[in-house]
Protein backbone atom coordinates (compact mmCIF):
# COMPACT_ATOMS: atom_id res chain seq x y z
CA UNK A 1 0.00 0.00 0.00
CA UNK A 2 1.23 3.47 -0.87
CA UNK A 3 2.26 5.75 1.98
CA UNK A 4 4.06 8.55 0.17
CA UNK A 5 5.07 9.03 -3.45
CA UNK A 6 6.67 12.33 -4.38
CA UNK A 7 8.58 14.03 -7.16
CA UNK A 8 9.56 17.41 -5.73
CA UNK A 9 10.89 20.14 -8.01
CA UNK A 10 11.56 23.53 -6.40
CA UNK A 11 13.47 26.19 -8.34
CA UNK A 12 15.11 29.28 -6.90
CA UNK A 13 17.65 31.72 -8.39
CA UNK A 14 20.53 30.12 -6.53
CA UNK A 15 19.47 26.48 -6.22
CA UNK A 16 17.24 23.77 -7.66
CA UNK A 17 15.81 20.75 -5.86
CA UNK A 18 14.70 17.83 -8.04
CA UNK A 19 14.10 14.80 -5.82
CA UNK A 20 12.01 11.65 -6.16
CA UNK A 21 11.25 9.90 -2.88
CA UNK A 22 8.84 7.20 -1.76
CA UNK A 23 7.83 5.37 1.41
CA UNK A 24 5.45 2.45 1.75
CA UNK A 25 2.60 2.68 4.24
CA UNK A 26 4.09 2.34 7.72
CA UNK A 27 7.69 2.57 6.48
CA UNK A 28 10.31 4.99 7.81
CA UNK A 29 12.86 6.33 5.33
CA UNK A 30 15.79 8.56 6.23
CA UNK A 31 17.18 11.48 4.24
CA UNK A 32 20.76 12.63 4.65
CA UNK A 33 22.93 15.16 2.86
CA UNK A 34 25.42 17.99 3.42
CA UNK A 35 24.27 21.45 4.48
CA UNK A 36 22.46 23.23 1.65
CA UNK A 37 21.65 20.00 -0.20
CA UNK A 38 17.90 20.67 -0.16
CA UNK A 39 16.72 18.43 2.70
CA UNK A 40 14.65 21.04 4.54
CA UNK A 41 13.22 22.35 1.26
CA UNK A 42 12.11 18.80 0.46
CA UNK A 43 10.28 18.47 3.79
CA UNK A 44 8.70 21.91 3.48
CA UNK A 45 7.41 20.99 0.01
CA UNK A 46 6.00 17.69 1.25
CA UNK A 47 4.27 19.54 4.10
CA UNK A 48 2.79 22.10 1.68
CA UNK A 49 4.78 25.02 3.06
CA UNK A 50 6.66 25.52 -0.23
CA UNK A 51 4.79 25.19 -3.56
CA UNK A 52 6.06 22.84 -6.24
CA UNK A 53 7.51 24.23 -9.47
CA UNK A 54 7.33 20.75 -10.93
CA UNK A 55 6.41 17.22 -9.95
CA UNK A 56 3.66 15.71 -7.85
CA UNK A 57 3.01 14.53 -4.28
CA UNK A 58 0.63 11.72 -3.32
CA UNK A 59 -0.22 10.76 0.27
CA UNK A 60 -1.89 7.38 0.88
CA UNK A 61 -2.77 7.19 -2.81
CA UNK A 62 -4.35 10.67 -2.96
CA UNK A 63 -2.69 13.44 -4.98
CA UNK A 64 -2.25 16.41 -2.65
CA UNK A 65 -0.20 18.53 -5.04
CA UNK A 66 0.53 18.57 -8.76
CA UNK A 67 2.45 21.29 -10.56
CA UNK A 68 1.18 20.40 -14.03
CA UNK A 69 -2.28 21.22 -15.36
CA UNK A 70 -4.77 20.41 -13.94
CA UNK A 71 -2.92 21.85 -10.98
CA UNK A 72 -3.67 20.49 -7.51
CA UNK A 73 -2.58 22.16 -4.28
CA UNK A 74 -4.11 20.88 -1.04
CA UNK A 75 -3.62 23.22 1.95
CA UNK A 76 -1.08 21.99 4.55
CA UNK A 77 -3.72 21.32 7.23
CA UNK A 78 -5.66 19.03 4.88
CA UNK A 79 -2.80 16.81 3.69
CA UNK A 80 -2.65 14.44 6.64
CA UNK A 81 1.02 15.38 7.03
CA UNK A 82 2.75 16.76 10.14
CA UNK A 83 6.24 18.28 10.36
CA UNK A 84 8.28 17.95 13.56
CA UNK A 85 11.47 20.01 13.64
CA UNK A 86 14.42 20.79 15.91
CA UNK A 87 12.35 23.30 17.90
CA UNK A 88 9.27 21.70 19.57
CA UNK A 89 7.36 24.98 19.01
CA UNK A 90 4.84 24.28 21.74
CA UNK A 91 2.15 26.88 22.33
CA UNK A 92 3.63 28.70 25.35
CA UNK A 93 0.23 29.71 26.74
CA UNK A 94 -1.16 26.15 26.70
CA UNK A 95 -0.42 23.30 29.09
CA UNK A 96 1.17 20.06 27.88
CA UNK A 97 -2.30 18.46 27.78
CA UNK A 98 -3.79 21.37 25.83
CA UNK A 99 -0.88 21.32 23.37
CA UNK A 100 -1.44 17.64 22.62
CA UNK A 101 -5.22 18.05 22.48
CA UNK A 102 -4.88 20.78 19.84
CA UNK A 103 -4.73 18.30 16.93
CA UNK A 104 -7.77 16.21 17.92
CA UNK A 105 -9.74 19.40 18.68
CA UNK A 106 -8.88 20.76 15.22
CA UNK A 107 -10.46 17.66 13.68
CA UNK A 108 -13.69 18.27 15.58
CA UNK A 109 -13.23 15.93 18.55
CA UNK A 110 -15.19 17.07 21.65
CA UNK A 111 -13.08 18.81 24.30
CA UNK A 112 -13.49 16.15 27.01
CA UNK A 113 -12.56 13.35 24.61
CA UNK A 114 -9.60 15.37 23.22
CA UNK A 115 -8.20 15.92 26.72
CA UNK A 116 -8.49 12.20 27.49
CA UNK A 117 -6.77 11.41 24.20
CA UNK A 118 -4.02 13.90 25.08
CA UNK A 119 -3.43 12.26 28.47
CA UNK A 120 -3.21 8.87 26.77
CA UNK A 121 -0.58 10.18 24.34
CA UNK A 122 1.42 11.83 27.13
CA UNK A 123 1.52 8.47 28.87
CA UNK A 124 2.68 6.74 25.67
CA UNK A 125 5.64 9.11 25.35
CA UNK A 126 6.63 8.72 29.01
CA UNK A 127 5.05 11.88 30.42
CA UNK A 128 2.13 10.53 32.44
CA UNK A 129 0.95 13.03 35.04
CA UNK A 130 2.51 16.08 33.36
CA UNK A 131 -0.59 17.29 31.53
CA UNK A 132 -1.08 20.41 33.66
CA UNK A 133 2.52 21.63 33.32
CA UNK A 134 3.33 24.56 31.07
CA UNK A 135 6.09 24.37 28.41
CA UNK A 136 8.39 26.61 30.49
CA UNK A 137 8.21 24.01 33.26
CA UNK A 138 9.43 21.19 30.99
CA UNK A 139 13.00 20.24 30.08
CA UNK A 140 14.11 20.26 26.45
CA UNK A 141 13.66 16.50 26.18
CA UNK A 142 10.20 16.69 27.78
CA UNK A 143 9.16 19.44 25.39
CA UNK A 144 10.24 17.30 22.44
CA UNK A 145 8.21 14.38 23.81
CA UNK A 146 5.15 16.65 24.07
CA UNK A 147 5.76 17.77 20.47
CA UNK A 148 5.84 14.13 19.32
CA UNK A 149 2.62 13.39 21.21
CA UNK A 150 0.97 16.48 19.68
CA UNK A 151 2.03 15.45 16.17
CA UNK A 152 0.82 11.86 16.49
CA UNK A 153 -2.42 12.70 18.33
CA UNK A 154 -3.67 14.22 15.07
CA UNK A 155 -3.50 10.72 13.45
CA UNK A 156 -1.35 11.87 10.51
CA UNK A 157 -0.86 9.67 7.46
CA UNK A 158 2.74 10.90 7.11
CA UNK A 159 5.16 12.27 9.71
CA UNK A 160 8.10 14.44 8.62
CA UNK A 161 11.03 14.70 11.04
CA UNK A 162 13.53 17.54 10.51
CA UNK A 163 16.43 16.62 12.83
CA UNK A 164 14.31 16.62 16.03
CA UNK A 165 17.23 15.23 18.09
CA UNK A 166 19.99 17.62 17.03
CA UNK A 167 19.53 20.11 19.91
CA UNK A 168 19.38 17.45 22.65
CA UNK A 169 22.22 16.12 24.79
CA UNK A 170 23.39 12.57 23.89
CA UNK A 171 21.59 10.82 26.77
CA UNK A 172 18.28 12.58 26.08
CA UNK A 173 18.66 12.08 22.32
CA UNK A 174 19.17 8.35 22.85
CA UNK A 175 15.98 8.14 24.93
CA UNK A 176 13.94 10.20 22.45
CA UNK A 177 15.23 8.09 19.54
CA UNK A 178 13.98 4.95 21.25
CA UNK A 179 10.62 6.59 21.95
CA UNK A 180 10.30 7.69 18.31
CA UNK A 181 11.11 4.19 17.06
CA UNK A 182 8.36 2.77 19.27
CA UNK A 183 5.70 5.42 18.69
CA UNK A 184 6.24 5.79 14.93
CA UNK A 185 5.90 2.05 14.27
CA UNK A 186 3.24 1.68 11.59
CA UNK A 187 3.28 5.38 10.62
CA UNK A 188 4.77 6.45 7.28
CA UNK A 189 7.73 8.65 8.20
CA UNK A 190 10.41 10.68 6.41
CA UNK A 191 13.28 11.51 8.78
CA UNK A 192 15.94 14.05 7.87
CA UNK A 193 19.03 13.56 10.02
CA UNK A 194 22.76 14.32 10.06
CA UNK A 195 23.47 11.27 12.24
CA UNK A 196 23.94 7.87 10.60
CA UNK A 197 23.02 6.33 13.97
CA UNK A 198 19.54 7.86 13.68
CA UNK A 199 19.16 6.46 10.17
CA UNK A 200 20.20 2.97 11.25
CA UNK A 201 17.96 3.04 14.35
CA UNK A 202 14.84 4.53 12.77
CA UNK A 203 14.75 3.78 9.05
CA UNK A 204 14.55 0.87 6.65
CA UNK A 205 15.85 2.84 3.67
CA UNK A 206 18.09 5.84 3.12
CA UNK A 207 18.04 8.58 0.47
CA UNK A 208 21.21 10.67 0.14
CA UNK A 209 20.75 14.14 -1.37
CA UNK A 210 23.57 16.30 -2.68
CA UNK A 211 23.15 19.55 -4.61
CA UNK A 212 19.38 19.11 -4.78
CA UNK A 213 19.36 15.58 -6.22
CA UNK A 214 19.36 12.00 -4.93
CA UNK A 215 22.83 10.55 -5.46
CA UNK A 216 22.30 7.23 -3.69
CA UNK A 217 19.42 5.29 -2.17
CA UNK A 218 18.73 1.83 -0.80
CA UNK A 219 18.74 -0.08 2.45
CA UNK A 220 20.42 2.00 5.17
CA UNK A 221 23.23 -0.46 5.91
CA UNK A 222 23.75 -1.25 2.21
CA UNK A 223 24.23 2.45 1.37
CA UNK A 224 26.63 3.00 4.27
CA UNK A 225 28.65 -0.10 3.35
CA UNK A 226 29.04 0.88 -0.31
CA UNK A 227 29.25 4.70 -0.53
CA UNK A 228 28.83 6.33 -3.91
CA UNK A 229 30.22 9.70 -2.80
CA UNK A 230 32.73 11.18 -0.39
CA UNK A 231 29.85 12.54 1.71
CA UNK A 232 28.36 9.08 2.21
CA UNK A 233 31.81 7.78 3.12
CA UNK A 234 32.11 10.56 5.72
CA UNK A 235 28.81 9.75 7.45
CA UNK A 236 29.82 6.08 7.45
CA UNK A 237 33.05 7.06 9.32
CA UNK A 238 35.26 5.77 6.51
CA UNK A 239 38.73 7.01 5.69
CA UNK A 240 38.77 9.39 2.72
CA UNK A 241 41.99 10.15 0.84
CA UNK A 242 41.95 12.76 -1.96
CA UNK A 243 43.64 11.92 -5.22
CA UNK A 244 43.07 11.52 -8.97
CA UNK A 245 42.27 8.83 -11.52
CA UNK A 246 45.39 7.55 -13.23
CA UNK A 247 44.55 5.11 -16.03
CA UNK A 248 42.82 2.49 -13.91
CA UNK A 249 44.34 3.22 -10.51
CA UNK A 250 44.03 5.91 -7.86
CA UNK A 251 47.05 8.16 -7.29
CA UNK A 252 47.46 10.33 -4.20
CA UNK A 253 49.14 13.71 -3.95
CA UNK A 254 52.23 12.14 -2.38
CA UNK A 255 52.51 9.50 -5.10
CA UNK A 256 50.57 6.72 -3.37
CA UNK A 257 48.98 4.23 -5.75
CA UNK A 258 45.92 2.14 -4.88
CA UNK A 259 43.91 -0.36 -6.92
CA UNK A 260 40.38 -1.66 -6.35
CA UNK A 261 38.48 -4.77 -7.38
CA UNK A 262 35.15 -2.88 -7.28
CA UNK A 263 33.76 -2.58 -10.83
CA UNK A 264 32.35 0.93 -10.37
CA UNK A 265 35.64 2.11 -8.90
CA UNK A 266 37.62 0.64 -11.79
CA UNK A 267 35.37 2.47 -14.25
CA UNK A 268 35.83 5.79 -12.42
CA UNK A 269 39.61 5.37 -12.35
CA UNK A 270 39.79 4.57 -16.07
CA UNK A 271 40.12 8.25 -16.95
CA UNK A 272 43.14 10.39 -16.30
CA UNK A 273 43.19 13.32 -13.89
CA UNK A 274 39.60 13.23 -12.60
CA UNK A 275 39.37 13.99 -8.88
CA UNK A 276 38.67 10.84 -6.86
CA UNK A 277 38.67 9.91 -3.19
CA UNK A 278 39.88 6.51 -2.06
CA UNK A 279 37.57 5.36 0.75
CA UNK A 280 37.94 2.43 3.13
CA UNK A 281 36.92 1.44 6.63
CA UNK A 282 39.19 1.75 9.67
CA UNK A 283 38.85 -2.03 10.07
CA UNK A 284 40.39 -2.60 6.64
CA UNK A 285 43.65 -0.66 6.91
CA UNK A 286 46.65 -1.97 8.83
CA UNK A 287 50.25 -1.18 9.53
CA UNK A 288 52.67 -3.58 7.85
CA UNK A 289 56.40 -4.02 8.07
CA UNK A 290 57.31 -3.43 4.42
CA UNK A 291 56.05 -2.33 1.02
CA UNK A 292 53.44 -4.45 -0.75
CA UNK A 293 50.32 -4.31 -2.90
CA UNK A 294 48.16 -1.28 -2.04
CA UNK A 295 50.65 -0.14 0.59
CA UNK A 296 52.09 3.32 1.07
CA UNK A 297 54.63 4.88 3.40
CA UNK A 298 53.82 7.83 5.64
CA UNK A 299 55.63 9.78 8.33
CA UNK A 300 53.70 10.02 11.59
CA UNK A 301 53.17 13.57 12.92
CA UNK A 302 50.54 12.76 15.54
CA UNK A 303 48.78 9.86 17.24
CA UNK A 304 45.35 10.11 18.92
CA UNK A 305 43.11 7.56 20.61
CA UNK A 306 39.48 7.62 19.44
CA UNK A 307 36.37 5.87 20.75
CA UNK A 308 36.73 3.20 18.09
CA UNK A 309 40.48 2.91 17.58
CA UNK A 310 43.49 5.05 16.72
CA UNK A 311 43.88 8.11 14.52
CA UNK A 312 47.29 8.57 12.92
CA UNK A 313 48.12 11.97 11.47
CA UNK A 314 50.78 11.70 8.81
CA UNK A 315 52.48 13.94 6.30
CA UNK A 316 50.22 12.29 3.69
CA UNK A 317 46.94 12.80 5.57
CA UNK A 318 44.87 11.37 8.41
CA UNK A 319 44.10 7.66 8.69
CA UNK A 320 41.83 5.99 11.24
CA UNK A 321 42.65 2.40 12.20
CA UNK A 322 40.64 0.01 14.34
CA UNK A 323 43.80 -1.66 15.62
CA UNK A 324 47.22 -0.05 15.65
CA UNK A 325 50.46 -1.06 17.39
CA UNK A 326 50.97 0.86 20.62
CA UNK A 327 54.57 1.46 19.61
CA UNK A 328 53.71 3.86 16.78
CA UNK A 329 55.30 7.20 17.61
CA UNK A 330 55.66 10.69 16.17
CA UNK A 331 58.47 10.96 13.64
CA UNK A 332 58.32 7.29 12.67
CA UNK A 333 57.78 6.23 9.06
CA UNK A 334 55.22 3.44 8.72
CA UNK A 335 53.74 1.37 5.92
CA UNK A 336 49.93 1.37 5.66
CA UNK A 337 48.08 -1.21 3.58
CA UNK A 338 44.48 -1.85 2.48
CA UNK A 339 43.30 -4.86 0.47
CA UNK A 340 42.11 -3.99 -3.08
CA UNK A 341 38.78 -5.69 -2.33
CA UNK A 342 38.18 -3.33 0.60
CA UNK A 343 38.81 0.03 -1.08
CA UNK A 344 36.46 2.04 -3.30
CA UNK A 345 36.98 5.15 -5.42
CA UNK A 346 34.31 7.86 -5.51
CA UNK A 347 34.09 11.00 -7.63
CA UNK A 348 34.50 14.28 -5.75
CA UNK A 349 34.86 17.97 -6.61
CA UNK A 350 38.41 19.02 -7.43
CA UNK A 351 38.48 21.03 -4.18
CA UNK A 352 37.81 17.95 -2.03
CA UNK A 353 40.27 17.27 0.76
Buried (B, 14 or more C-beta within 10 A) or exposed (E): EBBBBBBBBBEEEEEBBBBBBBBBBBBBBBBBBBEEBBBBBBBBBBBBEBEBBBBBBBBBEEEBBBBEEEEBEBEBEEBBBBBBBBEBBBEEEBBBBBBBBBBBBEEEBEEEEBBBBBBEBBBBBBBEEBBEBBBEEBEBBBBBBBBBBBBBBBEBBBBBBBBBBBBBEEEBBBBBBEBBBEBBEEBBBBBBBBBBEBBEBBBBBBBBBBBBBBBBBBEBEEBBBBBBBBBBBBBBEBBBBBBBBBEBBBBBEBEBBBBBEBEEBBEBBEBEEBBBBBBBBBBBBBBEEEEEEBBBBBBBBEBEEEEEBBBBBBEBBBBBBBEBEEEBEEEBEBBBBBBBEBBBBBBBEEEBB
